[in-house]
Each structure stands twice: as structure tokens, then as C-alpha cells.
């Protein structure tokens, strides 16, 4: 009858320890069922689940090996029912919980631990994706860690109400100034290939139409139309046409001046550099204007842009816009069309935006991220980032800072 043992070995990490433990297990005729090893601050933690089909002096052999290797070694027999319970849990889907903030207060770990426990989830693994700055500490230079702090947790458990868990996590994160993202793990999570961005207040730190209106002396009038749209009195296309009409007569030179001075979102240049190096197709899907999207495309290398075309005649804005208008439905449709054209599944797509006009696009993408969005958009989107720059998208994809910067 097969006996199963959990082997645990801890101590100061040294070369040759894995070989020594492996030799001791082989001497006892053990079969390897599972294995895990990590080294933290020079301390090794080795765990292996093994099976034995006959009696063997396992504990004595391992104790002798441990003395030779400088390790404290334990052999814990695993009951059949515990083994079957572990096997069943390992077959359940995994959730990925990501914590992001300029600094992570240590207390958030207790809060997250309590939240996951309430939902019957076990934390399998915790590892850091950001640099080596300490959790909760103050860096020597007194400033927040470069690119922020990020910790990723792997969770497993029974079927969970994911929407309820995300709602609780959003409220918890707001209390502590931490973004908490929860996504289902799958083969596609590390194989995203298309990323689509809104432009205004996502890629750039401004709403271009508001700036155009201000320069044209109609800022208050355009803001009033925007407010009516937010109250639901106008849909996007109605409000867009009404705001555009108020820009009639604006000199084209104003557009050129604004385009040359677009304030890029924090972390955008770093994000684009890594996405291009990693082979992502990058797209702007904007309810703004191609005039400014082309400027960003030239500056940062976006593969394609889809936005609204301003009509300019004799150097003046006419107040009209060419069809089709890029609204919420158009954004979602374009994302799906581009994915199909590129031979990609929707699970391989990412969308990033900040407004209600982006919600359908965020819902269509495999990974939809509300970036520095209004509360309503953060609540409806599956993931959100509010505390870091836009390059924090790299953390949600699962990339480590050290691997990216190597």
C-alpha cells in the first residue's frame, strides 16, 4: 500500500542541497508527486510530496542527510483523505489577486487574508512583482519606490462569487489607498497580444475637447453639454455633435499647438517601450480626434489608431465630424474586429480606459482595466488602477519589474 509523506527542509541556502535531498529520497525508493522550493533572504524552504510503496527508513535517512546539508528536515505522513482533498483543490481554477500602490502597508496583508478566508480561498503563493523595496517601509531616499509596489497572490478554493469578492476588494482597497485586482487565471493570461487604449485622460492627462473649447472661448458652454450627457439627457453621439458645433471657426493653429504639448500620462513611455519590445499590437480607440491620436502614434509608435475625424476647411474647424463616430459600441466592435483580423482570441486582448464610453470595450476584452476612472466606471469594470501610473498595466499582465528591466 502506498504511503505518502510531506518532506519539509529549511535552513541557510547552500549549493548542493537539492542534490543531497534528492539522493536521500532516491535511496529510500521514493516517488516524487509534487515539489516546491523557494529562497528568501538566504533561507531555503524545500517541500516535496513523495510516495513510498514499501517500508523504508525514510526519517532516519533524511535526518542524516539534513545534518550533512545543514538543514532541518521533517517527514510528515499524509493521510489518504488529506491527499485526495489536496488533489481535488489543486484541480480547481486559480484566482490571481494583485496588490498595487506607491507603498504597500503591511496591514493590508491581514485584511486581504481575512477577505480571502471569508470566501473560502487558500493563499497558495505570494510573490513580489515590483522591485526589492520593503513592504510598508520608508526607502532610504524618502521617496516612493520607482514604479510603485506590487505583490501577486495565487488563490484557490471552492466556487466563489467573483463579483461579490471584487466588490469587497474594491471597498477594502479604497480604505487603504491600494488597488486590489482579482482575475481568473488561465492559459491566456500570459499570452495577451493586443492592447487597446482610450486616449483622453488615459494616454494623456487632459480632455482635448475641453481644452479646444477653452481656447475658443466656449469652455463653459461645452462643459454644460458634457454635464447633460453625464445626467443621461444626451447620448454620446448627441453630446459629441453638440459640443463639436460650438468649436466652429476654431483656427487650425490652435490644434497644432495643443498637439505639440500634450501632457503624457505617468508611465506611458515606459509602458509603450516594453509592450513594443514584448511584441504586443498597440491600438488607440478614442472618442477624441485623429489629429491628436496621429501625434501620439508618431511619438510613441502605436500600430494603429481609430478616432473621430475633425473637418477642417480653409484652416478653420467647421464644427462637423465625419461618420462613423467612435462611441462605446464602435470601440467594442473595433476591438473585436482587430482581434479577429490578427488571428487572436478575445481572451488575448486588453483594453484600458477611464470613462463610461469605455465600459463596453473593457467588457469585451479579455482583460479590461479602468484607469484613474470615476467611481461608477471602477465599480463596473473588472479591474482598475488608480494609485500608480499607466505602466502598472504590466503588473496586471503578470510581468516582474526585474525581468522587464534586465
C-alpha positions as CSV (number, residue, x, y, z in Angstrom):
1,X,0.0,0.0,0.0
2,X,1.4,3.4,-1.0
3,X,2.3,5.8,1.8
4,X,2.6,9.5,1.2
5,X,4.9,11.9,3.0
6,X,5.3,15.6,3.0
7,X,9.0,16.4,3.2
8,X,10.0,19.8,4.6
9,X,13.5,21.1,4.8
10,X,14.6,24.6,5.9
11,X,17.9,26.3,6.7
12,X,20.6,28.5,5.2
13,X,20.7,28.1,1.4
14,X,23.8,26.4,0.0
15,X,24.8,24.8,-3.3
16,X,24.2,21.1,-3.4
17,X,21.3,20.8,-1.0
18,X,18.8,19.8,-3.7
19,X,21.2,17.1,-4.9
20,X,21.7,15.8,-1.4
21,X,18.0,15.6,-0.6
22,X,17.2,14.0,-4.0
23,X,19.8,11.4,-3.3
24,X,18.4,10.6,0.1
25,X,14.9,10.2,-1.3
26,X,16.1,8.0,-4.1
27,X,17.9,5.8,-1.6
28,X,14.5,5.2,0.1
29,X,12.8,4.4,-3.2
30,X,10.5,7.4,-3.0
31,X,8.4,8.6,-6.0
32,X,8.1,12.4,-6.5
33,X,4.5,13.6,-6.5
34,X,4.9,17.3,-6.1
35,X,7.8,19.7,-5.3
36,X,8.3,23.4,-4.4
37,X,11.4,25.3,-3.3
38,X,12.0,29.0,-2.6
39,X,14.8,31.1,-1.1
40,X,14.1,34.3,0.8
41,X,16.8,36.3,2.3
42,X,19.2,33.4,2.1
43,X,16.8,30.9,3.8
44,X,15.7,27.9,1.8
45,X,12.3,26.3,2.1
46,X,12.1,23.0,0.4
47,X,8.8,21.0,0.2
48,X,8.2,17.7,-1.6
49,X,5.3,15.3,-1.6
50,X,6.6,11.7,-2.1
51,X,5.1,8.2,-2.3
52,X,6.6,5.0,-0.9
53,X,5.4,1.5,-1.9
54,X,7.3,-0.3,0.8
55,X,8.7,0.3,4.3
56,X,11.9,2.3,4.3
57,X,14.0,4.1,6.9
58,X,12.8,7.5,5.4
59,X,13.0,9.6,8.6
60,X,16.4,8.3,9.6
61,X,17.9,8.7,6.1
62,X,16.5,12.2,5.7
63,X,17.7,13.3,9.2
64,X,21.2,12.1,8.3
65,X,21.1,14.0,5.0
66,X,19.9,17.1,6.8
67,X,22.7,17.0,9.3
68,X,25.2,16.8,6.4
69,X,23.5,19.6,4.4
70,X,22.8,22.0,7.3
71,X,19.0,21.6,7.0
72,X,16.2,20.9,9.5
73,X,14.3,18.1,7.7
74,X,10.8,16.7,8.6
75,X,8.8,13.9,7.2
76,X,5.1,14.1,7.8
77,X,2.8,11.3,6.8
78,X,-0.2,12.4,4.7
79,X,-3.5,10.6,5.3
80,X,-5.3,9.3,2.2
81,X,-8.3,11.6,2.8
82,X,-5.9,14.6,3.1
83,X,-4.2,13.7,-0.1
84,X,-7.5,13.4,-2.0
85,X,-8.7,16.7,-0.6
86,X,-5.4,18.3,-1.8
87,X,-5.7,16.8,-5.2
88,X,-9.3,18.0,-5.6
89,X,-8.3,21.5,-4.6
90,X,-5.4,21.6,-7.0
91,X,-7.8,20.9,-9.9
92,X,-9.9,23.9,-9.1
93,X,-9.5,27.2,-11.1
94,X,-6.9,29.6,-9.7
95,X,-7.5,33.3,-9.0
96,X,-4.8,35.9,-9.2
97,X,-5.1,38.8,-6.7
98,X,-2.8,41.7,-7.3
99,X,-2.0,44.5,-4.8
100,X,-0.7,47.8,-6.2
101,X,0.2,51.1,-4.5
102,X,3.0,53.6,-4.2
103,X,3.8,51.8,-1.0
104,X,2.0,48.7,0.5
105,X,1.2,49.0,4.2
106,X,1.8,45.7,6.0
107,X,-1.7,45.8,7.4
108,X,-3.2,45.2,4.0
109,X,-1.9,41.6,4.2
110,X,-4.1,40.9,7.3
111,X,-7.1,42.5,5.6
112,X,-6.7,40.5,2.4
113,X,-6.1,37.3,4.3
114,X,-9.4,37.8,6.2
115,X,-11.2,38.6,3.0
116,X,-10.0,35.6,1.1
117,X,-10.7,33.3,4.1
118,X,-14.3,34.6,4.3
119,X,-14.7,33.4,0.7
120,X,-13.1,30.0,1.4
121,X,-9.9,30.7,-0.5
122,X,-6.5,29.4,0.3
123,X,-3.4,31.6,-0.5
124,X,-1.1,29.2,-2.4
125,X,1.7,31.6,-3.2
126,X,2.6,35.3,-2.6
127,X,5.4,36.9,-4.6
128,X,6.5,40.4,-5.4
129,X,6.4,41.7,-9.0
130,X,7.9,45.1,-8.3
131,X,11.4,45.9,-7.2
132,X,13.0,45.0,-3.9
133,X,11.7,47.9,-1.8
134,X,10.4,46.7,1.5
135,X,6.7,46.4,2.2
136,X,5.4,49.1,4.5
137,X,8.9,50.7,5.0
138,X,10.3,54.0,4.1
139,X,13.0,53.8,1.3
140,X,16.3,55.4,2.2
141,X,15.8,58.3,-0.2
142,X,12.4,59.1,1.5
143,X,10.5,58.8,-1.8
144,X,8.0,56.2,-3.0
145,X,9.5,53.2,-4.8
146,X,10.1,53.6,-8.5
147,X,7.1,52.3,-10.5
148,X,5.3,51.5,-7.2
149,X,4.9,48.4,-5.2
150,X,3.2,45.3,-6.4
151,X,2.5,41.9,-4.8
152,X,0.7,39.0,-6.5
153,X,-1.2,36.3,-4.6
154,X,-2.4,32.9,-6.1
155,X,-5.7,31.7,-4.6
156,X,-7.6,28.5,-4.8
157,X,-10.9,27.3,-3.2
158,X,-14.4,26.3,-3.8
159,X,-16.6,28.1,-6.3
160,X,-16.6,31.7,-5.3
161,X,-18.9,34.6,-6.0
162,X,-16.4,36.6,-8.0
163,X,-18.5,39.7,-8.3
164,X,-19.0,39.9,-4.6
165,X,-15.3,39.3,-3.9
166,X,-14.3,42.1,-6.3
167,X,-16.8,44.5,-4.8
168,X,-15.4,43.8,-1.3
169,X,-11.9,44.1,-2.6
170,X,-12.6,47.5,-4.2
171,X,-14.0,48.9,-1.0
172,X,-11.1,47.5,1.0
173,X,-8.6,49.0,-1.4
174,X,-10.3,52.4,-1.2
175,X,-9.9,52.3,2.6
176,X,-6.2,51.7,2.4
177,X,-5.2,53.6,-0.8
178,X,-4.4,50.3,-2.5
179,X,-5.6,48.9,-5.8
180,X,-6.7,45.3,-5.5
181,X,-7.3,43.5,-8.7
182,X,-8.7,39.9,-8.9
183,X,-8.7,38.0,-12.2
184,X,-9.2,34.3,-13.1
185,X,-6.0,32.5,-14.1
186,X,-5.9,30.8,-17.5
187,X,-3.5,29.9,-20.2
188,X,-4.3,33.2,-21.9
189,X,-3.3,35.4,-19.0
190,X,0.4,35.3,-20.1
191,X,-0.4,35.3,-23.8
192,X,-2.1,38.6,-24.4
193,X,-1.2,40.1,-27.7
194,X,-3.4,43.1,-28.4
195,X,-3.9,46.1,-26.2
196,X,-6.3,48.9,-27.0
197,X,-6.4,52.3,-25.2
198,X,-8.7,55.2,-24.8
199,X,-6.8,58.4,-25.4
200,X,-8.1,61.4,-23.4
201,X,-7.4,61.1,-19.6
202,X,-5.9,57.7,-20.3
203,X,-2.9,58.2,-22.5
204,X,-2.8,61.9,-21.9
205,X,-3.6,63.9,-18.8
206,X,-6.3,66.1,-20.4
207,X,-9.6,66.1,-22.3
208,X,-8.7,67.6,-25.6
209,X,-12.2,68.8,-26.5
210,X,-12.4,70.7,-23.2
211,X,-9.0,72.4,-24.0
212,X,-10.1,73.3,-27.5
213,X,-13.3,74.8,-26.1
214,X,-11.4,76.8,-23.6
215,X,-9.1,78.2,-26.3
216,X,-12.2,79.1,-28.4
217,X,-13.9,80.9,-25.5
218,X,-16.8,78.3,-25.2
219,X,-15.4,76.3,-22.3
220,X,-18.5,76.8,-20.1
221,X,-20.9,76.0,-22.9
222,X,-19.2,72.7,-23.7
223,X,-18.9,71.8,-20.0
224,X,-22.7,72.3,-19.8
225,X,-23.3,69.9,-22.6
226,X,-21.0,67.4,-21.0
227,X,-22.9,67.7,-17.8
228,X,-26.2,67.0,-19.6
229,X,-24.7,63.8,-21.1
230,X,-23.5,62.7,-17.7
231,X,-27.0,63.1,-16.4
232,X,-28.3,60.8,-19.2
233,X,-30.1,63.6,-21.0
234,X,-28.0,63.1,-24.1
235,X,-26.3,60.0,-25.5
236,X,-22.6,60.2,-26.6
237,X,-23.3,60.9,-30.2
238,X,-25.8,63.7,-29.5
239,X,-23.5,65.4,-26.9
240,X,-20.5,64.9,-29.2
241,X,-22.2,66.7,-32.2
242,X,-23.5,69.5,-29.9
243,X,-20.0,70.1,-28.5
244,X,-18.4,70.0,-31.9
245,X,-20.8,72.6,-33.2
246,X,-19.5,75.0,-30.6
247,X,-16.0,74.7,-32.0
248,X,-16.9,76.1,-35.4
249,X,-14.4,78.7,-36.5
250,X,-11.5,77.5,-34.3
251,X,-8.2,78.1,-36.0
252,X,-6.2,75.0,-37.0
253,X,-3.0,76.6,-35.5
254,X,-4.6,76.0,-32.0
255,X,-4.8,72.3,-32.7
256,X,-1.2,72.2,-33.8
257,X,-0.1,74.0,-30.6
258,X,-2.1,71.7,-28.3
259,X,-0.8,68.6,-30.2
260,X,2.8,69.6,-29.6
261,X,2.2,70.0,-25.9
262,X,0.0,67.0,-25.0
263,X,0.8,66.0,-21.4
264,X,1.5,62.3,-21.4
265,X,0.1,60.1,-18.7
266,X,2.6,59.0,-16.0
267,X,4.5,55.8,-17.1
268,X,3.2,55.9,-20.7
269,X,6.6,56.0,-22.4
270,X,7.9,53.1,-20.2
271,X,4.7,51.1,-20.9
272,X,4.9,51.5,-24.7
273,X,8.6,50.7,-24.8
274,X,8.0,47.4,-23.0
275,X,4.8,46.5,-25.0
276,X,6.6,47.0,-28.3
277,X,9.6,45.0,-27.2
278,X,7.3,42.2,-26.0
279,X,5.5,42.0,-29.3
280,X,2.1,43.5,-28.4
281,X,0.0,45.2,-31.1
282,X,-1.0,48.6,-29.7
283,X,-4.1,50.5,-30.7
284,X,-5.8,53.8,-29.8
285,X,-9.6,53.6,-29.8
286,X,-10.7,57.1,-28.9
287,X,-13.8,59.2,-28.9
288,X,-11.4,62.1,-29.3
289,X,-9.7,63.2,-32.5
290,X,-7.4,61.5,-35.1
291,X,-5.5,64.8,-35.3
292,X,-4.1,64.2,-31.8
293,X,-4.0,60.4,-32.0
294,X,-1.7,60.6,-35.0
295,X,0.6,62.8,-33.0
296,X,0.8,60.1,-30.3
297,X,1.2,57.4,-32.9
298,X,4.2,59.2,-34.4
299,X,5.7,59.9,-31.0
300,X,5.2,56.5,-29.3
301,X,4.8,54.0,-32.1
302,X,1.1,52.9,-31.8
303,X,0.4,50.3,-34.6
304,X,-3.0,51.8,-35.5
305,X,-5.5,54.5,-34.4
306,X,-9.2,54.8,-34.6
307,X,-10.8,58.1,-33.6
308,X,-13.1,60.9,-34.8
309,X,-12.0,63.0,-37.9
310,X,-12.3,66.7,-37.5
311,X,-13.5,68.6,-40.6
312,X,-11.1,71.5,-41.3
313,X,-11.7,73.9,-44.2
314,X,-9.5,76.9,-45.1
315,X,-7.6,76.4,-41.8
316,X,-10.7,76.5,-39.7
317,X,-12.7,73.8,-37.8
318,X,-16.1,73.6,-39.4
319,X,-17.8,72.2,-36.3
320,X,-18.7,69.0,-38.1
321,X,-17.3,65.5,-37.8
322,X,-17.1,62.6,-40.3
323,X,-19.0,59.4,-39.8
324,X,-18.8,56.9,-38.2
325,X,-18.5,58.5,-34.7
326,X,-16.3,56.4,-32.4
327,X,-18.7,55.8,-29.5
328,X,-18.9,53.0,-26.9
329,X,-20.4,50.5,-29.4
330,X,-17.9,51.4,-32.0
331,X,-14.9,50.9,-29.6
332,X,-16.1,47.4,-28.6
333,X,-16.7,46.4,-32.2
334,X,-13.3,47.7,-33.3
335,X,-11.5,45.7,-30.6
336,X,-13.3,42.5,-31.7
337,X,-12.6,43.2,-35.4
338,X,-8.9,43.9,-34.8
339,X,-8.6,40.7,-32.8
340,X,-10.2,38.6,-35.5
341,X,-8.1,40.2,-38.2
342,X,-4.9,39.4,-36.2
343,X,-6.0,35.9,-35.6
344,X,-6.4,36.4,-31.8
345,X,-9.0,35.2,-29.3
346,X,-10.7,37.9,-27.3
347,X,-9.0,36.4,-24.2
348,X,-5.7,37.6,-25.6
349,X,-6.9,41.2,-25.7
350,X,-6.5,44.1,-23.2
351,X,-8.5,47.3,-23.0
352,X,-7.7,50.4,-20.9
353,X,-9.9,53.4,-20.4
354,X,-11.4,55.8,-17.9
355,X,-14.9,56.7,-18.9
356,X,-18.4,55.3,-19.3
357,X,-17.8,55.4,-23.0
358,X,-15.1,52.7,-22.5
359,X,-17.2,50.2,-20.5
360,X,-18.3,48.1,-23.4
361,X,-14.8,47.9,-24.7
362,X,-13.5,46.9,-21.2
363,X,-16.2,44.2,-21.0
364,X,-15.3,42.8,-24.4
365,X,-11.6,42.5,-23.8
366,X,-10.1,39.5,-22.0
367,X,-8.6,42.0,-19.5
368,X,-10.5,45.2,-19.1
369,X,-8.8,47.9,-16.9
370,X,-10.4,51.1,-15.7
371,X,-7.5,53.6,-15.3
372,X,-7.9,56.5,-12.9
373,X,-11.6,56.3,-13.6
374,X,-14.7,57.7,-12.0
375,X,-16.2,55.6,-9.2
376,X,-19.0,54.3,-11.4
377,X,-16.6,53.1,-14.0
378,X,-14.3,51.5,-11.4
379,X,-17.3,49.6,-9.9
380,X,-18.4,48.3,-13.3
381,X,-15.0,47.4,-14.7
382,X,-13.5,44.0,-13.8
383,X,-10.1,45.6,-12.9
384,X,-9.0,49.1,-12.0
385,X,-5.8,51.1,-11.4
386,X,-5.9,54.4,-9.5
387,X,-2.8,54.6,-7.4
388,X,0.0,54.2,-9.9
389,X,1.0,55.3,-13.4
390,X,-0.3,53.6,-16.5
391,X,2.8,51.3,-16.7
392,X,1.2,49.4,-13.8
393,X,-0.7,47.6,-16.5
394,X,2.4,45.5,-16.9
395,X,1.9,44.2,-13.3
396,X,-1.7,43.1,-14.1
397,X,-0.4,41.1,-17.1
398,X,2.0,39.4,-14.7
399,X,5.4,40.8,-15.6
400,X,8.1,41.2,-13.0
401,X,10.0,44.5,-12.7
402,X,13.3,42.7,-12.6
403,X,12.6,40.7,-15.8
404,X,11.5,43.8,-17.7
405,X,14.5,45.9,-16.7
406,X,17.1,43.2,-17.2
